[in-house]
Amino acid sequence: MSKEIVGNEETLFEFPCQYGIKAMGKLSDDFDITVIEIVKRHAPDTHNHTVKSKQSKDGNYVSITVTIEAQSKKQLDAIYQDLVDHPHVLYAL
């Protein structure tokens, strides 16, 4: 494991590491599938058992958390960019 330096900035993470990516959107039948597909584009070894979902109190929204073995800051940045670019994703954390 080594800390990664991007430009002049050092990340707080040592890669590889376990990292949870959370995306929130309106509750629908395929929101979780959409989030998983986006994450798997960048982390193809992600397994479905590393996915957790939670509905909002009123049942209108859902958050999906996918835990991956993150390899780099660049990989995480690409995942987050694809998530926030998708019209059904309201937030990505």
N, CA, C and O atoms as a GROMACS GRO file, in nm:
protein
  372
    1MET      N    1   0.084  -0.117   0.000
    1MET     CA    2   0.000   0.000   0.000
    1MET      C    3   0.088   0.124   0.000
    1MET      O    4   0.194   0.128   0.063
    2SER      N    5   0.041   0.224  -0.073
    2SER     CA    6   0.113   0.350  -0.071
    2SER      C    7   0.015   0.464  -0.084
    2SER      O    8  -0.091   0.451  -0.146
    3LYS      N    9   0.053   0.577  -0.025
    3LYS     CA   10  -0.031   0.696  -0.041
    3LYS      C   11  -0.013   0.744  -0.183
    3LYS      O   12   0.095   0.734  -0.242
    4GLU      N   13  -0.119   0.797  -0.237
    4GLU     CA   14  -0.115   0.843  -0.375
    4GLU      C   15  -0.103   0.995  -0.378
    4GLU      O   16  -0.174   1.066  -0.307
    5ILE      N   17  -0.013   1.043  -0.462
    5ILE     CA   18   0.002   1.186  -0.480
    5ILE      C   19  -0.053   1.221  -0.618
    5ILE      O   20  -0.009   1.168  -0.719
    6VAL      N   21  -0.151   1.312  -0.620
    6VAL     CA   22  -0.213   1.356  -0.744
    6VAL      C   23  -0.181   1.504  -0.758
    6VAL      O   24  -0.222   1.585  -0.674
    7GLY      N   25  -0.109   1.540  -0.863
    7GLY     CA   26  -0.064   1.679  -0.874
    7GLY      C   27   0.028   1.707  -0.757
    7GLY      O   28   0.125   1.635  -0.736
    8ASN      N   29  -0.002   1.808  -0.682
    8ASN     CA   30   0.076   1.840  -0.562
    8ASN      C   31   0.004   1.797  -0.435
    8ASN      O   32   0.050   1.826  -0.324
    9GLU      N   33  -0.110   1.729  -0.450
    9GLU     CA   34  -0.190   1.691  -0.334
    9GLU      C   35  -0.176   1.544  -0.304
    9GLU      O   36  -0.177   1.460  -0.394
   10GLU      N   37  -0.162   1.512  -0.177
   10GLU     CA   38  -0.158   1.374  -0.132
   10GLU      C   39  -0.298   1.338  -0.082
   10GLU      O   40  -0.360   1.417  -0.010
   11THR      N   41  -0.348   1.221  -0.120
   11THR     CA   42  -0.479   1.179  -0.072
   11THR      C   43  -0.468   1.130   0.072
   11THR      O   44  -0.359   1.102   0.120
   12LEU      N   45  -0.580   1.122   0.139
   12LEU     CA   46  -0.584   1.071   0.275
   12LEU      C   47  -0.596   0.919   0.279
   12LEU      O   48  -0.590   0.859   0.386
   13PHE      N   49  -0.612   0.858   0.164
   13PHE     CA   50  -0.630   0.714   0.156
   13PHE      C   51  -0.503   0.645   0.110
   13PHE      O   52  -0.423   0.701   0.036
   14GLU      N   53  -0.488   0.524   0.156
   14GLU     CA   54  -0.384   0.438   0.104
   14GLU      C   55  -0.453   0.335   0.017
   14GLU      O   56  -0.545   0.266   0.062
   15PHE      N   57  -0.409   0.324  -0.106
   15PHE     CA   58  -0.472   0.234  -0.202
   15PHE      C   59  -0.388   0.109  -0.217
   15PHE      O   60  -0.265   0.114  -0.207
   16PRO      N   61  -0.453  -0.005  -0.241
   16PRO     CA   62  -0.598  -0.026  -0.249
   16PRO      C   63  -0.661  -0.022  -0.110
   16PRO      O   64  -0.596  -0.048  -0.010
   17CYS      N   65  -0.791   0.010  -0.107
   17CYS     CA   66  -0.865   0.015   0.018
   17CYS      C   67  -1.013  -0.009  -0.008
   17CYS      O   68  -1.062   0.011  -0.120
   18GLN      N   69  -1.084  -0.050   0.094
   18GLN     CA   70  -1.229  -0.065   0.087
   18GLN      C   71  -1.290   0.074   0.093
   18GLN      O   72  -1.253   0.154   0.179
   19TYR      N   73  -1.382   0.103   0.004
   19TYR     CA   74  -1.440   0.237  -0.004
   19TYR      C   75  -1.588   0.226  -0.038
   19TYR      O   76  -1.624   0.160  -0.136
   20GLY      N   77  -1.672   0.292   0.040
   20GLY     CA   78  -1.816   0.291   0.015
   20GLY      C   79  -1.858   0.411  -0.067
   20GLY      O   80  -1.830   0.526  -0.030
   21ILE      N   81  -1.925   0.385  -0.177
   21ILE     CA   82  -1.975   0.490  -0.265
   21ILE      C   83  -2.126   0.492  -0.250
   21ILE      O   84  -2.192   0.390  -0.268
   22LYS      N   85  -2.181   0.610  -0.218
   22LYS     CA   86  -2.325   0.621  -0.196
   22LYS      C   87  -2.386   0.712  -0.302
   22LYS      O   88  -2.333   0.820  -0.332
   23ALA      N   89  -2.497   0.667  -0.359
   23ALA     CA   90  -2.573   0.748  -0.455
   23ALA      C   91  -2.718   0.751  -0.410
   23ALA      O   92  -2.772   0.651  -0.364
   24MET      N   93  -2.780   0.868  -0.424
   24MET     CA   94  -2.920   0.884  -0.384
   24MET      C   95  -3.003   0.930  -0.503
   24MET      O   96  -2.957   1.009  -0.587
   25GLY      N   97  -3.126   0.880  -0.508
   25GLY     CA   98  -3.216   0.918  -0.614
   25GLY      C   99  -3.359   0.884  -0.577
   25GLY      O  100  -3.386   0.831  -0.469
   26LYS      N  101  -3.451   0.914  -0.668
   26LYS     CA  102  -3.592   0.879  -0.646
   26LYS      C  103  -3.608   0.728  -0.656
   26LYS      O  104  -3.543   0.661  -0.737
   27LEU      N  105  -3.695   0.675  -0.572
   27LEU     CA  106  -3.720   0.532  -0.569
   27LEU      C  107  -3.778   0.488  -0.702
   27LEU      O  108  -3.878   0.542  -0.749
   28SER      N  109  -3.714   0.388  -0.763
   28SER     CA  110  -3.763   0.329  -0.888
   28SER      C  111  -3.715   0.184  -0.893
   28SER      O  112  -3.628   0.143  -0.815
   29ASP      N  113  -3.773   0.109  -0.985
   29ASP     CA  114  -3.737  -0.032  -0.995
   29ASP      C  115  -3.594  -0.054  -1.040
   29ASP      O  116  -3.534  -0.158  -1.009
   30ASP      N  117  -3.536   0.041  -1.113
   30ASP     CA  118  -3.404   0.017  -1.170
   30ASP      C  119  -3.294   0.111  -1.120
   30ASP      O  120  -3.184   0.110  -1.174
   31PHE      N  121  -3.321   0.191  -1.017
   31PHE     CA  122  -3.217   0.283  -0.969
   31PHE      C  123  -3.094   0.208  -0.918
   31PHE      O  124  -2.981   0.245  -0.949
   32ASP      N  125  -3.117   0.101  -0.840
   32ASP     CA  126  -3.002   0.027  -0.789
   32ASP      C  127  -2.921  -0.036  -0.902
   32ASP      O  128  -2.798  -0.038  -0.896
   33ILE      N  129  -2.988  -0.086  -1.003
   33ILE     CA  130  -2.919  -0.146  -1.118
   33ILE      C  131  -2.835  -0.041  -1.189
   33ILE      O  132  -2.721  -0.067  -1.228
   34THR      N  133  -2.891   0.078  -1.206
   34THR     CA  134  -2.818   0.188  -1.271
   34THR      C  135  -2.692   0.221  -1.194
   34THR      O  136  -2.585   0.234  -1.253
   35VAL      N  137  -2.702   0.236  -1.062
   35VAL     CA  138  -2.586   0.270  -0.980
   35VAL      C  139  -2.481   0.160  -0.987
   35VAL      O  140  -2.362   0.188  -1.004
   36ILE      N  141  -2.523   0.035  -0.975
   36ILE     CA  142  -2.430  -0.077  -0.980
   36ILE      C  143  -2.359  -0.083  -1.115
   36ILE      O  144  -2.238  -0.106  -1.120
   37GLU      N  145  -2.432  -0.062  -1.224
   37GLU     CA  146  -2.370  -0.064  -1.357
   37GLU      C  147  -2.265   0.045  -1.372
   37GLU      O  148  -2.158   0.022  -1.428
   38ILE      N  149  -2.294   0.164  -1.321
   38ILE     CA  150  -2.197   0.274  -1.329
   38ILE      C  151  -2.071   0.238  -1.249
   38ILE      O  152  -1.960   0.256  -1.299
   39VAL      N  153  -2.089   0.189  -1.129
   39VAL     CA  154  -1.974   0.155  -1.045
   39VAL      C  155  -1.893   0.042  -1.109
   39VAL      O  156  -1.770   0.048  -1.110
   40LYS      N  157  -1.960  -0.059  -1.161
   40LYS     CA  158  -1.890  -0.173  -1.220
   40LYS      C  159  -1.813  -0.137  -1.347
   40LYS      O  160  -1.720  -0.208  -1.384
   41ARG      N  161  -1.848  -0.029  -1.413
   41ARG     CA  162  -1.768   0.016  -1.528
   41ARG      C  163  -1.626   0.047  -1.485
   41ARG      O  164  -1.531   0.025  -1.560
   42HIS      N  165  -1.612   0.096  -1.364
   42HIS     CA  166  -1.481   0.139  -1.314
   42HIS      C  167  -1.420   0.041  -1.215
   42HIS      O  168  -1.299   0.042  -1.191
   43ALA      N  169  -1.503  -0.045  -1.157
   43ALA     CA  170  -1.458  -0.145  -1.060
   43ALA      C  171  -1.528  -0.277  -1.092
   43ALA      O  172  -1.619  -0.319  -1.021
   44PRO      N  173  -1.484  -0.343  -1.200
   44PRO     CA  174  -1.555  -0.461  -1.250
   44PRO      C  175  -1.559  -0.579  -1.153
   44PRO      O  176  -1.642  -0.668  -1.169
   45ASP      N  177  -1.471  -0.582  -1.055
   45ASP     CA  178  -1.470  -0.694  -0.960
   45ASP      C  179  -1.569  -0.677  -0.846
   45ASP      O  180  -1.572  -0.758  -0.753
   46THR      N  181  -1.650  -0.572  -0.851
   46THR     CA  182  -1.749  -0.546  -0.747
   46THR      C  183  -1.856  -0.655  -0.750
   46THR      O  184  -1.906  -0.691  -0.857
   47HIS      N  185  -1.890  -0.706  -0.633
   47HIS     CA  186  -1.991  -0.812  -0.621
   47HIS      C  187  -2.122  -0.754  -0.569
   47HIS      O  188  -2.122  -0.657  -0.493
   48ASN      N  189  -2.232  -0.813  -0.609
   48ASN     CA  190  -2.363  -0.763  -0.568
   48ASN      C  191  -2.385  -0.771  -0.417
   48ASN      O  192  -2.467  -0.697  -0.363
   49HIS      N  193  -2.314  -0.859  -0.347
   49HIS     CA  194  -2.332  -0.868  -0.202
   49HIS      C  195  -2.269  -0.748  -0.129
   49HIS      O  196  -2.286  -0.734  -0.008
   50THR      N  197  -2.197  -0.664  -0.201
   50THR     CA  198  -2.138  -0.544  -0.140
   50THR      C  199  -2.228  -0.422  -0.159
   50THR      O  200  -2.185  -0.309  -0.139
   51VAL      N  201  -2.353  -0.446  -0.197
   51VAL     CA  202  -2.448  -0.339  -0.224
   51VAL      C  203  -2.554  -0.337  -0.115
   51VAL      O  204  -2.613  -0.440  -0.081
   52LYS      N  205  -2.579  -0.218  -0.061
   52LYS     CA  206  -2.684  -0.201   0.039
   52LYS      C  207  -2.774  -0.087  -0.006
   52LYS      O  208  -2.727   0.011  -0.064
   53SER      N  209  -2.902  -0.100   0.021
   53SER     CA  210  -2.995   0.008  -0.014
   53SER      C  211  -3.081   0.041   0.106
   53SER      O  212  -3.107  -0.043   0.193
   54LYS      N  213  -3.124   0.165   0.109
   54LYS     CA  214  -3.210   0.211   0.218
   54LYS      C  215  -3.307   0.314   0.163
   54LYS      O  216  -3.267   0.411   0.099
   55GLN      N  217  -3.436   0.292   0.190
   55GLN     CA  218  -3.539   0.385   0.147
   55GLN      C  219  -3.552   0.499   0.248
   55GLN      O  220  -3.524   0.482   0.366
   56SER      N  221  -3.594   0.613   0.198
   56SER     CA  222  -3.622   0.726   0.287
   56SER      C  223  -3.744   0.695   0.372
   56SER      O  224  -3.818   0.600   0.344
   57LYS      N  225  -3.765   0.774   0.475
   57LYS     CA  226  -3.876   0.752   0.567
   57LYS      C  227  -4.011   0.747   0.495
   57LYS      O  228  -4.095   0.664   0.527
   58ASP      N  229  -4.030   0.835   0.398
   58ASP     CA  230  -4.157   0.839   0.324
   58ASP      C  231  -4.160   0.746   0.204
   58ASP      O  232  -4.264   0.733   0.139
   59GLY      N  233  -4.047   0.680   0.174
   59GLY     CA  234  -4.044   0.585   0.064
   59GLY      C  235  -4.034   0.649  -0.074
   59GLY      O  236  -4.057   0.581  -0.174
   60ASN      N  237  -4.001   0.778  -0.081
   60ASN     CA  238  -3.990   0.844  -0.211
   60ASN      C  239  -3.850   0.836  -0.270
   60ASN      O  240  -3.832   0.845  -0.391
   61TYR      N  241  -3.750   0.820  -0.183
   61TYR     CA  242  -3.610   0.821  -0.226
   61TYR      C  243  -3.540   0.696  -0.175
   61TYR      O  244  -3.586   0.630  -0.083
   62VAL      N  245  -3.426   0.666  -0.237
   62VAL     CA  246  -3.347   0.552  -0.196
   62VAL      C  247  -3.199   0.589  -0.204
   62VAL      O  248  -3.157   0.665  -0.292
   63SER      N  249  -3.121   0.535  -0.111
   63SER     CA  250  -2.976   0.550  -0.120
   63SER      C  251  -2.917   0.411  -0.142
   63SER      O  252  -2.959   0.313  -0.079
   64ILE      N  253  -2.822   0.405  -0.231
   64ILE     CA  254  -2.753   0.281  -0.264
   64ILE      C  255  -2.607   0.300  -0.226
   64ILE      O  256  -2.544   0.397  -0.270
   65THR      N  257  -2.553   0.210  -0.147
   65THR     CA  258  -2.412   0.213  -0.112
   65THR      C  259  -2.345   0.090  -0.169
   65THR      O  260  -2.387  -0.023  -0.143
   66VAL      N  261  -2.241   0.113  -0.248
   66VAL     CA  262  -2.164   0.004  -0.309
   66VAL      C  263  -2.022   0.013  -0.253
   66VAL      O  264  -1.956   0.116  -0.267
   67THR      N  265  -1.977  -0.094  -0.191
   67THR     CA  266  -1.842  -0.097  -0.138
   67THR      C  267  -1.750  -0.164  -0.240
   67THR      O  268  -1.777  -0.275  -0.286
   68ILE      N  269  -1.642  -0.093  -0.273
   68ILE     CA  270  -1.548  -0.145  -0.373
   68ILE      C  271  -1.409  -0.153  -0.313
   68ILE      O  272  -1.382  -0.098  -0.206
   69GLU      N  273  -1.322  -0.222  -0.383
   69GLU     CA  274  -1.180  -0.221  -0.353
   69GLU      C  275  -1.121  -0.112  -0.442
   69GLU      O  276  -1.087  -0.136  -0.558
   70ALA      N  277  -1.110   0.008  -0.386
   70ALA     CA  278  -1.063   0.124  -0.463
   70ALA      C  279  -0.914   0.111  -0.491
   70ALA      O  280  -0.836   0.075  -0.403
   71GLN      N  281  -0.877   0.140  -0.615
   71GLN     CA  282  -0.738   0.128  -0.657
   71GLN      C  283  -0.665   0.261  -0.662
   71GLN      O  284  -0.542   0.266  -0.650
   72SER      N  285  -0.741   0.371  -0.681
   72SER     CA  286  -0.676   0.502  -0.694
   72SER      C  287  -0.779   0.613  -0.681
   72SER      O  288  -0.900   0.591  -0.692
   73LYS      N  289  -0.729   0.732  -0.657
   73LYS     CA  290  -0.814   0.851  -0.652
   73LYS      C  291  -0.875   0.875  -0.790
   73LYS      O  292  -0.991   0.916  -0.801
   74LYS      N  293  -0.798   0.851  -0.893
   74LYS     CA  294  -0.847   0.869  -1.030
   74LYS      C  295  -0.969   0.780  -1.056
   74LYS      O  296  -1.066   0.823  -1.118
   75GLN      N  297  -0.965   0.657  -1.007
   75GLN     CA  298  -1.078   0.565  -1.023
   75GLN      C  299  -1.201   0.620  -0.950
   75GLN      O  300  -1.310   0.620  -1.005
   76LEU      N  301  -1.183   0.664  -0.826
   76LEU     CA  302  -1.295   0.719  -0.748
   76LEU      C  303  -1.353   0.842  -0.815
   76LEU      O  304  -1.475   0.858  -0.822
   77ASP      N  305  -1.266   0.931  -0.863
   77ASP     CA  306  -1.314   1.052  -0.932
   77ASP      C  307  -1.397   1.017  -1.055
   77ASP      O  308  -1.498   1.082  -1.082
   78ALA      N  309  -1.355   0.916  -1.129
   78ALA     CA  310  -1.429   0.874  -1.250
   78ALA      C  311  -1.566   0.818  -1.213
   78ALA      O  312  -1.665   0.845  -1.281
   79ILE      N  313  -1.572   0.739  -1.106
   79ILE     CA  314  -1.700   0.683  -1.063
   79ILE      C  315  -1.795   0.796  -1.023
   79ILE      O  316  -1.910   0.800  -1.067
   80TYR      N  317  -1.746   0.887  -0.940
   80TYR     CA  318  -1.832   0.998  -0.895
   80TYR      C  319  -1.877   1.085  -1.011
   80TYR      O  320  -1.991   1.130  -1.013
   81GLN      N  321  -1.790   1.109  -1.107
   81GLN     CA  322  -1.828   1.192  -1.221
   81GLN      C  323  -1.939   1.125  -1.300
   81GLN      O  324  -2.036   1.191  -1.339
   82ASP      N  325  -1.926   0.995  -1.326
   82ASP     CA  326  -2.031   0.924  -1.399
   82ASP      C  327  -2.163   0.922  -1.321
   82ASP      O  328  -2.270   0.933  -1.380
   83LEU      N  329  -2.154   0.909  -1.190
   83LEU     CA  330  -2.277   0.909  -1.109
   83LEU      C  331  -2.347   1.044  -1.116
   83LEU      O  332  -2.467   1.050  -1.141
   84VAL      N  333  -2.273   1.153  -1.093
   84VAL     CA  334  -2.339   1.284  -1.091
   84VAL      C  335  -2.385   1.327  -1.231
   84VAL      O  336  -2.474   1.411  -1.244
   85ASP      N  337  -2.326   1.270  -1.334
   85ASP     CA  338  -2.369   1.301  -1.471
   85ASP      C  339  -2.499   1.229  -1.509
   85ASP      O  340  -2.565   1.268  -1.605
   86HIS      N  341  -2.535   1.126  -1.435
   86HIS     CA  342  -2.656   1.050  -1.468
   86HIS      C  343  -2.779   1.126  -1.419
   86HIS      O  344  -2.781   1.174  -1.305
   87PRO      N  345  -2.883   1.138  -1.504
   87PRO     CA  346  -2.999   1.220  -1.467
   87PRO      C  347  -3.080   1.167  -1.348
   87PRO      O  348  -3.151   1.244  -1.284
   88HIS      N  349  -3.071   1.038  -1.317
   88HIS     CA  350  -3.149   0.984  -1.205
   88HIS      C  351  -3.077   0.994  -1.071
   88HIS      O  352  -3.138   0.972  -0.967
   89VAL      N  353  -2.948   1.026  -1.073
   89VAL     CA  354  -2.874   1.038  -0.949
   89VAL      C  355  -2.885   1.182  -0.899
   89VAL      O  356  -2.842   1.276  -0.967
   90LEU      N  357  -2.942   1.198  -0.781
   90LEU     CA  358  -2.958   1.332  -0.724
   90LEU      C  359  -2.834   1.375  -0.647
   90LEU      O  360  -2.795   1.491  -0.652
   91TYR      N  361  -2.772   1.281  -0.576
   91TYR     CA  362  -2.652   1.308  -0.497
   91TYR      C  363  -2.560   1.187  -0.502
   91TYR      O  364  -2.605   1.074  -0.515
   92ALA      N  365  -2.431   1.212  -0.493
   92ALA     CA  366  -2.332   1.105  -0.480
   92ALA      C  367  -2.234   1.146  -0.371
   92ALA      O  368  -2.179   1.256  -0.373
   93LEU      N  369  -2.213   1.057  -0.278
   93LEU     CA  370  -2.123   1.083  -0.164
   93LEU      C  371  -2.016   0.976  -0.155
   93LEU      O  372  -1.931   0.982  -0.066
   0.00000   0.00000   0.00000
